[in-house]
Amino acid sequence: MTFTKESNRIFCTQDGKTLAEVTFPETASGMVVIDHTWVDPSLRGQGTAGQLMQAVVDLLRADGRKAQATCSYARAWLARHPEAADVLAPDWCDAPEACKLF
């Protein structure tokens, strides 16, 4: 699967339709909050959300940015992947859990 990467969003489209995305707006210089992860039902159960999260970690690492997470999926994924700890802010999961809804 090929993802399109923007500074604060990674997504996949097909025929103009978004099939998967993760958003992470900047909250301060060098800091983002992962606030939304979504995968179309046709792709669920295939590891797409995990691939999105790995792409976010890779992008943040390359940019030297840190992350907090309010999205429940992102929090669970980050907790299961200690190898991503270098991109997490010390207070990465202190904010209330709340996913951005579209």
N, CA, C and O atoms as CSV, one atom per row, in Angstrom:
chain,resi,resn,atom,element,x,y,z
A,1,MET,N,N,0.838,-1.167,0.000
A,1,MET,CA,C,0.000,0.000,0.000
A,1,MET,C,C,0.889,1.238,0.000
A,1,MET,O,O,1.872,1.309,0.738
A,2,THR,N,N,0.537,2.199,-0.826
A,2,THR,CA,C,1.304,3.434,-0.928
A,2,THR,C,C,0.585,4.552,-0.189
A,2,THR,O,O,-0.598,4.805,-0.419
A,3,PHE,N,N,1.308,5.213,0.694
A,3,PHE,CA,C,0.744,6.313,1.459
A,3,PHE,C,C,1.249,7.647,0.917
A,3,PHE,O,O,2.389,7.760,0.466
A,4,THR,N,N,0.393,8.635,0.969
A,4,THR,CA,C,0.777,10.010,0.669
A,4,THR,C,C,1.110,10.662,2.002
A,4,THR,O,O,0.340,10.571,2.958
A,5,LYS,N,N,2.265,11.321,2.058
A,5,LYS,CA,C,2.714,11.928,3.304
A,5,LYS,C,C,2.695,13.443,3.172
A,5,LYS,O,O,3.264,14.016,2.243
A,6,GLU,N,N,2.032,14.067,4.116
A,6,GLU,CA,C,2.045,15.516,4.256
A,6,GLU,C,C,2.675,15.811,5.614
A,6,GLU,O,O,2.959,14.880,6.368
A,7,SER,N,N,2.897,17.066,5.940
A,7,SER,CA,C,3.589,17.375,7.184
A,7,SER,C,C,2.801,16.940,8.417
A,7,SER,O,O,3.403,16.642,9.449
A,8,ASN,N,N,1.462,16.896,8.337
A,8,ASN,CA,C,0.657,16.545,9.500
A,8,ASN,C,C,-0.456,15.549,9.180
A,8,ASN,O,O,-1.448,15.465,9.904
A,9,ARG,N,N,-0.287,14.799,8.100
A,9,ARG,CA,C,-1.291,13.811,7.698
A,9,ARG,C,C,-0.633,12.778,6.792
A,9,ARG,O,O,0.174,13.118,5.928
A,10,ILE,N,N,-0.987,11.516,6.999
A,10,ILE,CA,C,-0.561,10.440,6.112
A,10,ILE,C,C,-1.822,9.696,5.722
A,10,ILE,O,O,-2.650,9.379,6.577
A,11,PHE,N,N,-1.976,9.413,4.431
A,11,PHE,CA,C,-3.224,8.821,3.969
A,11,PHE,C,C,-3.029,8.012,2.699
A,11,PHE,O,O,-1.985,8.068,2.049
A,12,CYS,N,N,-4.060,7.265,2.371
A,12,CYS,CA,C,-4.091,6.453,1.157
A,12,CYS,C,C,-5.417,6.718,0.459
A,12,CYS,O,O,-6.466,6.738,1.102
A,13,THR,N,N,-5.372,6.920,-0.837
A,13,THR,CA,C,-6.603,7.113,-1.598
A,13,THR,C,C,-6.646,6.141,-2.773
A,13,THR,O,O,-5.626,5.633,-3.238
A,14,GLN,N,N,-7.856,5.912,-3.222
A,14,GLN,CA,C,-8.062,5.116,-4.425
A,14,GLN,C,C,-9.278,5.697,-5.132
A,14,GLN,O,O,-10.346,5.840,-4.537
A,15,ASP,N,N,-9.107,6.028,-6.398
A,15,ASP,CA,C,-10.183,6.621,-7.191
A,15,ASP,C,C,-10.776,7.848,-6.505
A,15,ASP,O,O,-11.988,8.064,-6.543
A,16,GLY,N,N,-9.917,8.650,-5.877
A,16,GLY,CA,C,-10.352,9.871,-5.225
A,16,GLY,C,C,-10.987,9.695,-3.857
A,16,GLY,O,O,-11.402,10.679,-3.246
A,17,LYS,N,N,-11.072,8.478,-3.366
A,17,LYS,CA,C,-11.680,8.199,-2.071
A,17,LYS,C,C,-10.588,7.883,-1.054
A,17,LYS,O,O,-9.701,7.070,-1.317
A,18,THR,N,N,-10.657,8.528,0.107
A,18,THR,CA,C,-9.706,8.232,1.179
A,18,THR,C,C,-10.044,6.870,1.772
A,18,THR,O,O,-11.178,6.620,2.181
A,19,LEU,N,N,-9.042,5.994,1.814
A,19,LEU,CA,C,-9.230,4.649,2.354
A,19,LEU,C,C,-8.621,4.473,3.739
A,19,LEU,O,O,-9.020,3.585,4.493
A,20,ALA,N,N,-7.655,5.323,4.068
A,20,ALA,CA,C,-7.006,5.223,5.377
A,20,ALA,C,C,-6.277,6.531,5.637
A,20,ALA,O,O,-5.742,7.149,4.717
A,21,GLU,N,N,-6.262,6.953,6.919
A,21,GLU,CA,C,-5.524,8.163,7.245
A,21,GLU,C,C,-5.208,8.231,8.728
A,21,GLU,O,O,-5.871,7.622,9.568
A,22,VAL,N,N,-4.174,8.992,9.007
A,22,VAL,CA,C,-3.818,9.358,10.373
A,22,VAL,C,C,-3.480,10.842,10.320
A,22,VAL,O,O,-2.793,11.301,9.407
A,23,THR,N,N,-3.972,11.596,11.318
A,23,THR,CA,C,-3.673,13.019,11.375
A,23,THR,C,C,-2.935,13.333,12.659
A,23,THR,O,O,-3.170,12.718,13.699
A,24,PHE,N,N,-2.033,14.309,12.568
A,24,PHE,CA,C,-1.201,14.672,13.710
A,24,PHE,C,C,-0.816,16.147,13.602
A,24,PHE,O,O,0.306,16.479,13.219
A,25,PRO,N,N,-1.771,17.038,13.948
A,25,PRO,CA,C,-1.502,18.474,13.860
A,25,PRO,C,C,-0.405,18.914,14.829
A,25,PRO,O,O,-0.224,18.343,15.905
A,26,GLU,N,N,0.310,19.938,14.411
A,26,GLU,CA,C,1.356,20.492,15.258
A,26,GLU,C,C,0.722,21.327,16.367
A,26,GLU,O,O,-0.155,22.150,16.106
A,27,THR,N,N,1.162,21.116,17.592
A,27,THR,CA,C,0.627,21.849,18.737
A,27,THR,C,C,1.617,22.873,19.270
A,27,THR,O,O,1.231,23.825,19.948
A,28,ALA,N,N,2.874,22.680,18.967
A,28,ALA,CA,C,3.953,23.598,19.335
A,28,ALA,C,C,5.110,23.287,18.392
A,28,ALA,O,O,5.078,22.294,17.666
A,29,SER,N,N,6.105,24.120,18.407
A,29,SER,CA,C,7.245,23.890,17.535
A,29,SER,C,C,7.871,22.522,17.836
A,29,SER,O,O,8.326,22.269,18.952
A,30,GLY,N,N,7.886,21.661,16.843
A,30,GLY,CA,C,8.484,20.343,17.009
A,30,GLY,C,C,7.634,19.337,17.756
A,30,GLY,O,O,8.119,18.263,18.110
A,31,MET,N,N,6.348,19.671,18.006
A,31,MET,CA,C,5.454,18.787,18.764
A,31,MET,C,C,4.141,18.611,18.000
A,31,MET,O,O,3.557,19.580,17.514
A,32,VAL,N,N,3.686,17.355,17.903
A,32,VAL,CA,C,2.403,17.053,17.268
A,32,VAL,C,C,1.555,16.241,18.232
A,32,VAL,O,O,2.057,15.683,19.209
A,33,VAL,N,N,0.254,16.185,17.939
A,33,VAL,CA,C,-0.631,15.293,18.682
A,33,VAL,C,C,-1.320,14.379,17.669
A,33,VAL,O,O,-1.995,14.851,16.754
A,34,ILE,N,N,-1.145,13.085,17.840
A,34,ILE,CA,C,-1.806,12.111,16.962
A,34,ILE,C,C,-3.252,12.011,17.452
A,34,ILE,O,O,-3.530,11.441,18.507
A,35,ASP,N,N,-4.157,12.575,16.663
A,35,ASP,CA,C,-5.531,12.724,17.140
A,35,ASP,C,C,-6.570,11.930,16.353
A,35,ASP,O,O,-7.753,11.960,16.693
A,36,HIS,N,N,-6.147,11.226,15.313
A,36,HIS,CA,C,-7.143,10.529,14.491
A,36,HIS,C,C,-6.471,9.455,13.647
A,36,HIS,O,O,-5.493,9.723,12.950
A,37,THR,N,N,-6.993,8.261,13.714
A,37,THR,CA,C,-6.569,7.162,12.844
A,37,THR,C,C,-7.843,6.514,12.322
A,37,THR,O,O,-8.742,6.190,13.098
A,38,TRP,N,N,-7.920,6.329,11.030
A,38,TRP,CA,C,-9.121,5.761,10.431
A,38,TRP,C,C,-8.749,4.872,9.256
A,38,TRP,O,O,-7.863,5.207,8.469
A,39,VAL,N,N,-9.435,3.730,9.142
A,39,VAL,CA,C,-9.241,2.801,8.029
A,39,VAL,C,C,-10.613,2.397,7.516
A,39,VAL,O,O,-11.503,2.055,8.295
A,40,ASP,N,N,-10.776,2.438,6.209
A,40,ASP,CA,C,-12.024,2.025,5.577
A,40,ASP,C,C,-12.331,0.565,5.947
A,40,ASP,O,O,-11.414,-0.250,6.046
A,41,PRO,N,N,-13.596,0.235,6.150
A,41,PRO,CA,C,-13.949,-1.151,6.507
A,41,PRO,C,C,-13.381,-2.201,5.550
A,41,PRO,O,O,-13.092,-3.323,5.968
A,42,SER,N,N,-13.218,-1.855,4.282
A,42,SER,CA,C,-12.694,-2.827,3.308
A,42,SER,C,C,-11.244,-3.217,3.574
A,42,SER,O,O,-10.772,-4.237,3.073
A,43,LEU,N,N,-10.531,-2.400,4.370
A,43,LEU,CA,C,-9.119,-2.675,4.659
A,43,LEU,C,C,-8.868,-3.106,6.097
A,43,LEU,O,O,-7.739,-3.447,6.452
A,44,ARG,N,N,-9.881,-3.096,6.910
A,44,ARG,CA,C,-9.689,-3.424,8.326
A,44,ARG,C,C,-9.247,-4.875,8.496
A,44,ARG,O,O,-9.639,-5.759,7.734
A,45,GLY,N,N,-8.428,-5.089,9.507
A,45,GLY,CA,C,-7.925,-6.424,9.791
A,45,GLY,C,C,-6.737,-6.827,8.939
A,45,GLY,O,O,-6.307,-7.980,8.986
A,46,GLN,N,N,-6.196,-5.892,8.155
A,46,GLN,CA,C,-5.073,-6.195,7.265
A,46,GLN,C,C,-3.782,-5.498,7.687
A,46,GLN,O,O,-2.788,-5.529,6.962
A,47,GLY,N,N,-3.800,-4.870,8.860
A,47,GLY,CA,C,-2.597,-4.205,9.355
A,47,GLY,C,C,-2.385,-2.791,8.838
A,47,GLY,O,O,-1.319,-2.210,9.038
A,48,THR,N,N,-3.390,-2.235,8.175
A,48,THR,CA,C,-3.246,-0.909,7.584
A,48,THR,C,C,-3.031,0.169,8.632
A,48,THR,O,O,-2.174,1.033,8.449
A,49,ALA,N,N,-3.777,0.144,9.716
A,49,ALA,CA,C,-3.614,1.159,10.765
A,49,ALA,C,C,-2.217,1.089,11.371
A,49,ALA,O,O,-1.611,2.121,11.657
A,50,GLY,N,N,-1.714,-0.101,11.565
A,50,GLY,CA,C,-0.358,-0.253,12.076
A,50,GLY,C,C,0.683,0.293,11.108
A,50,GLY,O,O,1.676,0.889,11.526
A,51,GLN,N,N,0.453,0.089,9.812
A,51,GLN,CA,C,1.359,0.644,8.807
A,51,GLN,C,C,1.322,2.166,8.829
A,51,GLN,O,O,2.352,2.821,8.674
A,52,LEU,N,N,0.126,2.728,9.024
A,52,LEU,CA,C,0.006,4.181,9.140
A,52,LEU,C,C,0.801,4.688,10.338
A,52,LEU,O,O,1.537,5.669,10.230
A,53,MET,N,N,0.652,4.021,11.475
A,53,MET,CA,C,1.362,4.447,12.682
A,53,MET,C,C,2.877,4.348,12.500
A,53,MET,O,O,3.611,5.231,12.944
A,54,GLN,N,N,3.347,3.292,11.857
A,54,GLN,CA,C,4.779,3.165,11.615
A,54,GLN,C,C,5.256,4.284,10.696
A,54,GLN,O,O,6.354,4.811,10.874
A,55,ALA,N,N,4.439,4.645,9.720
A,55,ALA,CA,C,4.799,5.748,8.823
A,55,ALA,C,C,4.886,7.072,9.588
A,55,ALA,O,O,5.769,7.885,9.316
A,56,VAL,N,N,3.981,7.292,10.538
A,56,VAL,CA,C,4.039,8.498,11.368
A,56,VAL,C,C,5.332,8.507,12.179
A,56,VAL,O,O,6.042,9.513,12.204
A,57,VAL,N,N,5.636,7.409,12.830
A,57,VAL,CA,C,6.857,7.323,13.635
A,57,VAL,C,C,8.079,7.606,12.763
A,57,VAL,O,O,8.964,8.364,13.160
A,58,ASP,N,N,8.128,7.004,11.588
A,58,ASP,CA,C,9.271,7.212,10.690
A,58,ASP,C,C,9.387,8.681,10.276
A,58,ASP,O,O,10.488,9.230,10.242
A,59,LEU,N,N,8.255,9.318,9.961
A,59,LEU,CA,C,8.265,10.718,9.549
A,59,LEU,C,C,8.692,11.626,10.707
A,59,LEU,O,O,9.515,12.523,10.524
A,60,LEU,N,N,8.139,11.397,11.882
A,60,LEU,CA,C,8.508,12.211,13.041
A,60,LEU,C,C,9.983,12.051,13.375
A,60,LEU,O,O,10.666,13.025,13.692
A,61,ARG,N,N,10.464,10.831,13.303
A,61,ARG,CA,C,11.880,10.561,13.588
A,61,ARG,C,C,12.767,11.315,12.593
A,61,ARG,O,O,13.751,11.944,12.983
A,62,ALA,N,N,12.417,11.249,11.322
A,62,ALA,CA,C,13.205,11.926,10.281
A,62,ALA,C,C,13.188,13.438,10.450
A,62,ALA,O,O,14.176,14.112,10.160
A,63,ASP,N,N,12.052,13.975,10.924
A,63,ASP,CA,C,11.906,15.426,11.106
A,63,ASP,C,C,12.406,15.909,12.466
A,63,ASP,O,O,12.521,17.114,12.691
A,64,GLY,N,N,12.704,14.982,13.371
A,64,GLY,CA,C,13.130,15.355,14.709
A,64,GLY,C,C,12.001,15.906,15.565
A,64,GLY,O,O,12.235,16.692,16.483
A,65,ARG,N,N,10.765,15.486,15.259
A,65,ARG,CA,C,9.616,15.967,16.031
A,65,ARG,C,C,9.214,14.930,17.083
A,65,ARG,O,O,9.575,13.758,16.985
A,66,LYS,N,N,8.464,15.382,18.085
A,66,LYS,CA,C,7.950,14.528,19.150
A,66,LYS,C,C,6.431,14.504,19.080
A,66,LYS,O,O,5.809,15.392,18.497
A,67,ALA,N,N,5.836,13.469,19.687
A,67,ALA,CA,C,4.389,13.305,19.614
A,67,ALA,C,C,3.755,13.066,20.964
A,67,ALA,O,O,4.348,12.475,21.867
A,68,GLN,N,N,2.540,13.542,21.069
A,68,GLN,CA,C,1.598,13.149,22.101
A,68,GLN,C,C,0.503,12.396,21.349
A,68,GLN,O,O,0.461,12.443,20.120
A,69,ALA,N,N,-0.374,11.708,22.059
A,69,ALA,CA,C,-1.454,10.980,21.387
A,69,ALA,C,C,-2.741,11.098,22.184
A,69,ALA,O,O,-2.764,10.857,23.390
A,70,THR,N,N,-3.807,11.470,21.499
A,70,THR,CA,C,-5.130,11.450,22.106
A,70,THR,C,C,-6.005,10.374,21.469
A,70,THR,O,O,-7.010,9.972,22.057
A,71,CYS,N,N,-5.643,9.905,20.287
A,71,CYS,CA,C,-6.384,8.846,19.591
A,71,CYS,C,C,-6.177,7.518,20.330
A,71,CYS,O,O,-5.045,7.134,20.623
A,72,SER,N,N,-7.265,6.831,20.623
A,72,SER,CA,C,-7.172,5.578,21.378
A,72,SER,C,C,-6.358,4.515,20.639
A,72,SER,O,O,-5.584,3.788,21.263
A,73,TYR,N,N,-6.523,4.415,19.317
A,73,TYR,CA,C,-5.743,3.433,18.568
A,73,TYR,C,C,-4.253,3.783,18.638
A,73,TYR,O,O,-3.416,2.912,18.876
A,74,ALA,N,N,-3.933,5.055,18.430
A,74,ALA,CA,C,-2.527,5.474,18.461
A,74,ALA,C,C,-1.901,5.180,19.820
A,74,ALA,O,O,-0.768,4.705,19.892
A,75,ARG,N,N,-2.630,5.459,20.890
A,75,ARG,CA,C,-2.109,5.182,22.230
A,75,ARG,C,C,-1.827,3.695,22.429
A,75,ARG,O,O,-0.782,3.316,22.957
A,76,ALA,N,N,-2.759,2.870,22.005
A,76,ALA,CA,C,-2.578,1.424,22.158
A,76,ALA,C,C,-1.397,0.939,21.320
A,76,ALA,O,O,-0.588,0.140,21.791
A,77,TRP,N,N,-1.298,1.414,20.096
A,77,TRP,CA,C,-0.209,0.997,19.214
A,77,TRP,C,C,1.141,1.429,19.795
A,77,TRP,O,O,2.084,0.639,19.839
A,78,LEU,N,N,1.225,2.671,20.234
A,78,LEU,CA,C,2.492,3.178,20.796
A,78,LEU,C,C,2.882,2.426,22.062
A,78,LEU,O,O,4.066,2.182,22.293
A,79,ALA,N,N,1.910,2.057,22.877
A,79,ALA,CA,C,2.197,1.289,24.089
A,79,ALA,C,C,2.742,-0.098,23.760
A,79,ALA,O,O,3.534,-0.648,24.525
A,80,ARG,N,N,2.324,-0.668,22.626
A,80,ARG,CA,C,2.790,-1.997,22.202
A,80,ARG,C,C,4.111,-1.956,21.430
A,80,ARG,O,O,4.688,-3.004,21.138
A,81,HIS,N,N,4.588,-0.766,21.101
A,81,HIS,CA,C,5.795,-0.629,20.286
A,81,HIS,C,C,6.821,0.263,20.983
A,81,HIS,O,O,6.962,1.435,20.636
A,82,PRO,N,N,7.531,-0.283,21.955
A,82,PRO,CA,C,8.519,0.518,22.688
A,82,PRO,C,C,9.641,1.049,21.801
A,82,PRO,O,O,10.331,1.994,22.182
A,83,GLU,N,N,9.827,0.466,20.646
A,83,GLU,CA,C,10.857,0.954,19.728
A,83,GLU,C,C,10.514,2.334,19.175
A,83,GLU,O,O,11.363,2.980,18.562
A,84,ALA,N,N,9.285,2.793,19.383
A,84,ALA,CA,C,8.864,4.126,18.938
A,84,ALA,C,C,9.015,5.170,20.040
A,84,ALA,O,O,8.670,6.334,19.833
A,85,ALA,N,N,9.520,4.780,21.196
A,85,ALA,CA,C,9.591,5.680,22.353
A,85,ALA,C,C,10.403,6.938,22.085
A,85,ALA,O,O,10.161,7.970,22.710
A,86,ASP,N,N,11.364,6.871,21.167
A,86,ASP,CA,C,12.210,8.041,20.913
A,86,ASP,C,C,11.460,9.208,20.284
A,86,ASP,O,O,11.964,10.331,20.296
A,87,VAL,N,N,10.270,8.974,19.737
A,87,VAL,CA,C,9.500,10.072,19.148
A,87,VAL,C,C,8.391,10.562,20.077
A,87,VAL,O,O,7.622,11.451,19.711
A,88,LEU,N,N,8.306,9.990,21.271
A,88,LEU,CA,C,7.241,10.369,22.191
A,88,LEU,C,C,7.690,11.456,23.157
A,88,LEU,O,O,8.802,11.432,23.684
A,89,ALA,N,N,6.792,12.408,23.371
A,89,ALA,CA,C,7.022,13.426,24.390
A,89,ALA,C,C,6.916,12.759,25.757
A,89,ALA,O,O,6.236,11.741,25.885
A,90,PRO,N,N,7.568,13.302,26.776
A,90,PRO,CA,C,7.474,12.697,28.114
A,90,PRO,C,C,6.033,12.543,28.599
A,90,PRO,O,O,5.712,11.600,29.323
A,91,ASP,N,N,5.176,13.467,28.197
A,91,ASP,CA,C,3.766,13.430,28.603
A,91,ASP,C,C,2.870,12.933,27.470
A,91,ASP,O,O,1.740,13.400,27.322
A,92,TRP,N,N,3.362,12.002,26.683
A,92,TRP,CA,C,2.704,11.613,25.435
A,92,TRP,C,C,1.276,11.133,25.595
A,92,TRP,O,O,0.495,11.250,24.651
A,93,CYS,N,N,0.901,10.601,26.740
A,93,CYS,CA,C,-0.477,10.135,26.905
A,93,CYS,C,C,-1.154,10.735,28.130
A,93,CYS,O,O,-2.078,10.134,28.679
A,94,ASP,N,N,-0.710,11.908,28.565
A,94,ASP,CA,C,-1.307,12.553,29.734
A,94,ASP,C,C,-2.622,13.260,29.421
A,94,ASP,O,O,-3.475,13.384,30.300
A,95,ALA,N,N,-2.800,13.722,28.199
A,95,ALA,CA,C,-4.040,14.423,27.826
A,95,ALA,C,C,-5.192,13.441,27.786
A,95,ALA,O,O,-4.977,12.242,27.603
A,96,PRO,N,N,-6.409,13.927,27.953
A,96,PRO,CA,C,-7.572,13.019,27.875
A,96,PRO,C,C,-7.636,12.323,26.515
A,96,PRO,O,O,-7.296,12.907,25.486
A,97,GLU,N,N,-8.072,11.087,26.533
A,97,GLU,CA,C,-8.236,10.323,25.301
A,97,GLU,C,C,-9.432,10.876,24.550
A,97,GLU,O,O,-10.530,10.951,25.101
A,98,ALA,N,N,-9.234,11.259,23.311
A,98,ALA,CA,C,-10.312,11.810,22.497
A,98,ALA,C,C,-9.879,11.811,21.046
A,98,ALA,O,O,-8.939,12.516,20.678
A,99,CYS,N,N,-10.544,11.039,20.226
A,99,CYS,CA,C,-10.247,11.012,18.811
A,99,CYS,C,C,-11.032,12.116,18.108
A,99,CYS,O,O,-12.167,12.426,18.470
A,100,LYS,N,N,-10.404,12.693,17.108
A,100,LYS,CA,C,-11.063,13.691,16.292
A,100,LYS,C,C,-12.040,12.963,15.384
A,100,LYS,O,O,-11.664,11.995,14.722
A,101,LEU,N,N,-13.261,13.405,15.345
A,101,LEU,CA,C,-14.287,12.764,14.518
A,101,LEU,C,C,-14.514,13.600,13.271
A,101,LEU,O,O,-14.445,14.828,13.309
A,102,PHE,N,N,-14.786,12.922,12.172
A,102,PHE,CA,C,-15.054,13.604,10.904
A,102,PHE,C,C,-16.481,13.358,10.505
A,102,PHE,O,O,-16.923,13.842,9.464
